[in-house]
Amino acid sequence: MPAYDFRCLDCQHRVVLRFSYAEYATAEKRCTRCGSTNLRRIITKVAIAKSETTRFADLEDESTLDELADADPATLGRFMRRMAEETGEDLGEEFNTIVERLERGEDPESIEADFAVPEDTLEDEDSDAEPAAAAETPNETTEPA
């Protein structure tokens, strides 16, 4: 049953009353502290659940991302923080550090350099993957299409 917030204009007490939608128009609204009917409805904040589709709908508009192409670091950082908040996921300390540095206006290239993965690490990962792929298909040959 929905809860409705009121302020009693006589004693200034905040009153929360529950009525069904059908009852609301005809229900007697009284202050629970002083019994007065001199109440004013208070409209409070409401939470609206959004679907994944709705939350990221603004990313479908390419102009949103086009604006980021020439954005200053602080704008980019704010955008990244907003998108992270929309996911509701903890993206980790490294992500938070990068966003904080962007929001302070640091150069994205210097931030990237600080978090770059060494080239030899990438080569090791590639060399590990190739033999496994070759071992799976030792008798197959590939012909050009």
Secondary structure, DSSP 8 states (H G I E B T S, - for coil): --EEEEEETTT--EEEEE--HHHHTTS----TTT----EEEE---------HHHHTHHHHSHHHHHHHHT--HHHHHHHHHHHHHHHT----HHHHHHHHHHHTT--HHHHHHHT---HHHHHHHHHHHHHHHHHH-SS------
